[in-house]
Amino acid sequence: MDTRSFLRFFFLTLCIAVALLFTWAHLPYGPPYASDLLDCSTNSAWCSSKNRLQSKPPSPTRRLRDHASDTPHHPLDPLTLPEITAVRSILSSHALFASSSSHALHSVDLQEPDKSLVLRWHHGDPLFPRKATVVARVDDMSHVLTVDLTTREVTVEDTASHSGYPTMTLEEMTAATWVPLMNADFNRTIVQRGVDLTDLACLPLSTGWYGKVEEKRRLIKVQCYSTKDTVNFYMRPIEGLTVLVDLDTKQVLEISDKGGSIPIPKAANTDYRYSAQKPNQVLKLLKPISIEQPNGRSFTVEDDHLVKWANWEFHLKPDARAGVIVSQAKVRDPNTGEFRDVMYKGFTSELFVPYMDPTDAWYFKTYMDAGEYGFGLQAMSLDPLNDCPRNAYYMDGVFAAADGTPYVRSNMVCVFESYAGDIAWRHTECPITGMQIREVRPKVTLVVRMAASVANYDYIIDWEFQTDGLIRVKVGLSGILMVKGTSYENVNQVSSPENLHGTLLSENVIGVIHDHYVTFYLDMDVDGSDNSFLKVNLRREQNSPNESPRKSYLKATKTVAKTEKDAQVKLKLYDPSEFHVINPTKRTRVGNPVGYKLVPGGTAASLLDLDDPPQKRGAFTNNQIWVTPYNRSEQWAGGLLVCQSQGEDTLAVWSDRDRPIENKDIVLWYTLGFHHIPCQEDFPIMPTVSSSFDLKPVNFFESNPILRTPPNVETDLPVCVAAASA
Amino acid sequence: MDTRSFLRFFFLTLCIAVALLFTWAHLPYGPPYASDLLDCSTNSAWCSSKNRLQSKPPSPTRRLRDHASDTPHHPLDPLTLPEITAVRSILSSHALFASSSSHALHSVDLQEPDKSLVLRWHHGDPLFPRKATVVARVDDMSHVLTVDLTTREVTVEDTASHSGYPTMTLEEMTAATWVPLMNADFNRTIVQRGVDLTDLACLPLSTGWYGKVEEKRRLIKVQCYSTKDTVNFYMRPIEGLTVLVDLDTKQVLEISDKGGSIPIPKAANTDYRYSAQKPNQVLKLLKPISIEQPNGRSFTVEDDHLVKWANWEFHLKPDARAGVIVSQAKVRDPNTGEFRDVMYKGFTSELFVPYMDPTDAWYFKTYMDAGEYGFGLQAMSLDPLNDCPRNAYYMDGVFAAADGTPYVRSNMVCVFESYAGDIAWRHTECPITGMQIREVRPKVTLVVRMAASVANYDYIIDWEFQTDGLIRVKVGLSGILMVKGTSYENVNQVSSPENLHGTLLSENVIGVIHDHYVTFYLDMDVDGSDNSFLKVNLRREQNSPNESPRKSYLKATKTVAKTEKDAQVKLKLYDPSEFHVINPTKRTRVGNPVGYKLVPGGTAASLLDLDDPPQKRGAFTNNQIWVTPYNRSEQWAGGLLVCQSQGEDTLAVWSDRDRPIENKDIVLWYTLGFHHIPCQEDFPIMPTVSSSFDLKPVNFFESNPILRTPPNVETDLPVCVAAASA
């Protein structure tokens, strides 16, 4: 080393030392303590922006509830705060934990009683013994435990046979983002890139599984961003820098640093907060508008979880992994007045979000958000008046921290009646018949909503119930893109734009192409548990010239799926079918089997190679529709333990067992898909894009079930004045 | 003839004679007189149900407007009432009409000035000379006329080269339904079927074209129903009885009577009117709910047709054939404050509704509702509070009767702001990053709606404008099924249910399988008229093992369509593309061409044989997307003259000329499709089924155009009380 080299080395080392010292003194956010996390999670105010222009006093529907004395009322009610405390206490005295050097609870959930028991249970009956399912890591081993809250008995199941690891805890994800800062090489790079360590924000990115590297140890990849001059650090990536961290030991295993020459995009025009907009640029486009219910809501939520609205009744609960779970959805038959089973359980089972860039810092980004991050854990408190309309009811989530301490995620789910001005049914007679008829009924629906912010992306999940018996499940995508830094400032500098793997959104910012798949578990019980899956295929029939002046027409052919493989469906525009879940033993007055049909909306199919490791793990997206026989262990389409899993426990594997599904208790699975080629309008935050599918009664009712509902009349509507004049 | 035969004959004849006499004395609705039709059409009260429980005093927004002194303000404003009167007067003195023995005006519309002129016109400039395009039948010949309202000059174009005939007039359709009653055979059949002639309701059904029979004369097929004990006569078909009528001579040409053994379905449970429901069966499921705007609407309608809302501005007019036409839609750029062109003209160009039953009484049912019946002519007055919410603004249609007399269809179109509780964009930071961010903006849209009742079916057409620049076009289907009588009362009596050609909906009622295709004309002008059509295709790329741990990813490849055939698109789930209309000469700051993309929603493809006569006529459904160079004569996808056309003037024929479309003024065509296999819930009236597509900005704006819009705050929202307490 010559003198100049030495001086350069000395200077650099000094810089780093100073930077490290400075870092610890000025960290933008402190390293997490359990109490911080709890504080965050128990106090919804923590999660509200300090930058909002006005404080909103909590209204009666949004008061912070004390959950300390919650008790369960229904067999499906989630674990209460006292129950989670009890689980923690039982486990802490259990040999496995007492003797361990380290342990963490990755999930603590109600173990739902057997379906047969729940179906027999009636309001007022005593509850079944309450049990919890706990997924824990103890001394670097995963365990699935059953904790009996009555007997305090603990059953331990070893999961060594599984390739995957449990959903990460918030605590270890947060801790992982701090690990790189302990590494001098990392800090040097950051400084070299011109980023002040105080401006660093890092994200814990699940690694997926690609071979030996990802086997036999829990890993996380950390990538970082500059928060300087914007809260929207996602738009300021420190490109090409990936730190591989051991999640158990919290050690840096490897630093990949390949983007040194890529500038960090500017902060200008990235901050999306209202408070950060220049007052003269604010666009007040619209006068106030509101959904108003002068006589109050038309629904009730009994015992905190049982929603009763119009002709619907269902059990609703927040869930750390699924977000929300809708159970025992029943609709009242207008003829008999009796409630009829529609769906035993429905929820977001898994997500799969592969990015389409094969390079070092991007290839692994193939997220499975429910199993890896916890879709419910990432669902923050909703913003009243903006996430949900004024007439919304809010429901809290109660979850367990990694040490078993319960915490409350307030206002995590909202329920509201929606009226957009739409029409439930109508008919006008026209001048040809000369009859004076104009009969129209407005369409009002009940929406259940949650919004999960899985780091940058926001997923809005709506379960919408219609009085005509239809259930619409809608997924909205908003939030912030995961972008890639680039030297390019203009497309005209790029010789092969398709090799950008995305769109140049702003100077030095590429929005990388990616897909979103959201797979729903739909345990349909149409008038009882034993159902069949019926495909009604439309095919062209040719007529001979003597038969008809028409050469062709479409004929519907019905086929009942005998086994699982008969029900693996890829949708085809030119080979269309309807997909019915029917009760083959129950028929309408004129003899049609009662049923519900799955009506796919706009969707996308995964086009990745079936042998590509991420597609093996996300093999539940190989088809848009699957049907499996009910099996209480088969609920998570990507497997129970998803982190770094190898795809041996997915819906695709279960379904390939090809079990009989005719006239059985069956589960329908549907995947909504989105291809997302970003565009400049998605910068710096994306307008919501939505897609949906429907569960629609088909010969379930004898006739239109909302024939007898009255129209709107002026005298029923509210009398309103502007707030200022009130 | 023996005595018994003679007696039987005599008795029958007597019956018929008595029936005929009785008929004329007790006709359920009188034969039409011009004044009746006008009365119906000019007076919206005529069209409101006499059966509604309460009368609604017209509110200021729904007052009946006097159009007698209307004047045009914009080059695209529709013909005013005085202008139509002038057209009538000019034509009545024209040689062609003065010397004719019979004539009828089938359409009287504004002849829009050349697009180049309109684009140069500014508010305040004098209007161009106003002209009308009239399609008339004079002495059994079709003519397309141009009437210059200033010079009173008339230019006559012969249309002998066209195979088709003009849109039917309401008058001749109504008259046609009376023709069968003049026929003794027909009346005998009716009586034999057990239907009282006073209970008869007949429909004029367009015949389509199947060969020689339908050539060189204007035809209509009339089928009838029993109105006994129900207004929902559609559910009581007199099956298999089809009367072929000459529309010009009003003569019965042929009676096909093949369903004598099929009973007429019962009336029970078919009446859908609120007044016909038994009070104890009324389902009042919900408390009142309303969209309220305490400070008034956020939009204005200048000069009756220019709608200005938020960042949008567009010209809106009712149209006898298209229903509504949206013109010169422009959106304000949030950076420059200037309005930018998006779409020069958009409307429902044609519908195609083929039924899937090849038998005698059904094969011909392959309707093209816009060109045959007039989609706007069939759009009746909307029902305030039910068709549109309380905050809606209403627009009247002014059309011409067959004799040229103008009439007003009041409240034919509504415009309202909609808020369903949805989210325009959002982001919450999660505990991992520890930032206190919760920014959410509510989504409010502007909806333009009309509802056409083409006999039984009701089509709800919504043009929905979003502040983020997106236009959603939604088609809702409601109204009443066209059903088929059958002897079957239960599916268990049917040996081959697929040969029913539909679903048994009730005893003796089959809902016949059919498709709906709705084709939209979308003259996109993205920042100017010259645009290109760009396909962004996503394809799987394979990686070699050395390149990446990933085996595959998706790459976007862009192709600009050079000629029309490059832009004939069949959608494929497994070969996905985005479809952009771009302005190749205008780029964003970072160099992306500005564009709008067509985002297809759930759709269906026509599967009929391409050589099947109806599919030749409906060949515009052979692809879901087409792009043609702008040509003012190519607006109606099924041709200008659609009745009995042979398909030589359709979009498919134009497109096969394969003209250049790169960097030209281009028109985008999109077809929404529905396969409809009826179910019992559709009986006796169908809950609305919807589908939609979007026109979405893609690199049109430099960034999210609604970044700077404020969130909802409590203090802006209205203060409401129940009507009863007001």
Interface residues (C-beta under 8 A of the other chain):
Chain A: Y29 P32 D36 L37 C40 S41 W46 C47 S48 S49 K50 N51 R52 L53 Q54 K56 L170 M173 T174 T177 A201 L203 P204 Y210 G211 V231 N269 Y272 R273 Y274 Q277 Q281 V282 L283 K284 L285 L286 K287 P288 I289 S290 I291 E292 Q293 P294 N295 G296 R297 S298 A310 N311 P334 P354 Y355 M356 D357 P358 T359 Y363 F364 Q378 M380 S381 D383 L385 N386 D387 C388 P389 R390 N391 A392 F416 E417 S418 Y419 A420 G421 D422 I423 A424 W425 R426 H427 T428 E429 C430 P431 I432 T433 G434 M435 Q436 I437 R438 E439 V440 R441 P442 K443 V444 V447 A451 S453 V454 A455 D458 I460 Q466 T467 D468 G469 L470 G476 S478 G479 I480 E489 N490 V491 N492 P497 E498 H501 T503 L504 L505 S506 E507 I513 D515 V536 L538 R539 R540 E541 Q542 N543 E547 S548 P549 R550 K551 S552 Y553 L554 K555 A556 T557 K558 K570 L571 K572 L573 Y574 P576 E578 R587 T588 R589 V590 G591 N592 V599 P600 G601 G602 T603 A604 A605 L607 L608 D609 D611 D612 P613 P614 Q615 H675 I677 C679 Q680 E681 D682 F683 P684 I685 M686 P687 T688 P697 V698 N699 F700 F701 E702 S703 N704 P705 I706 L707 R708 T709 P710 P711 N712 V713 E714 T715 D716 L717 P718 V719 C720 V721 A722 A723 S725 A726
Chain B: Y29 P32 D36 L37 C40 S41 W46 C47 S48 S49 K50 N51 R52 L53 Q54 K56 L170 M173 T174 T177 A201 L203 P204 Y210 G211 V231 N269 Y272 R273 Y274 Q277 Q281 V282 L283 K284 L285 L286 K287 P288 I289 S290 I291 E292 Q293 P294 N295 G296 R297 S298 A310 N311 P334 P354 Y355 M356 D357 P358 T359 Y363 F364 Q378 M380 S381 D383 L385 N386 D387 C388 P389 R390 N391 A392 F416 E417 S418 Y419 A420 G421 D422 I423 A424 W425 R426 H427 T428 E429 C430 P431 I432 T433 G434 M435 Q436 I437 R438 E439 V440 R441 P442 K443 V444 V447 A451 S453 V454 A455 N456 D458 I460 Q466 T467 D468 G469 L470 G476 S478 G479 I480 E489 N490 V491 N492 P497 E498 H501 T503 L504 L505 S506 E507 I513 D515 V536 L538 R539 R540 E541 Q542 N543 E547 S548 P549 R550 K551 S552 Y553 L554 K555 A556 T557 K558 K570 L571 K572 L573 Y574 P576 E578 R587 T588 R589 V590 G591 N592 V599 P600 G601 G602 T603 A604 A605 L607 L608 D609 D611 D612 P613 P614 Q615 H675 I677 C679 Q680 E681 D682 F683 P684 I685 M686 P687 T688 P697 V698 N699 F700 F701 E702 S703 N704 P705 I706 L707 R708 T709 P710 P711 N712 V713 E714 T715 D716 L717 P718 V719 C720 V721 A722 A723 S725 A726
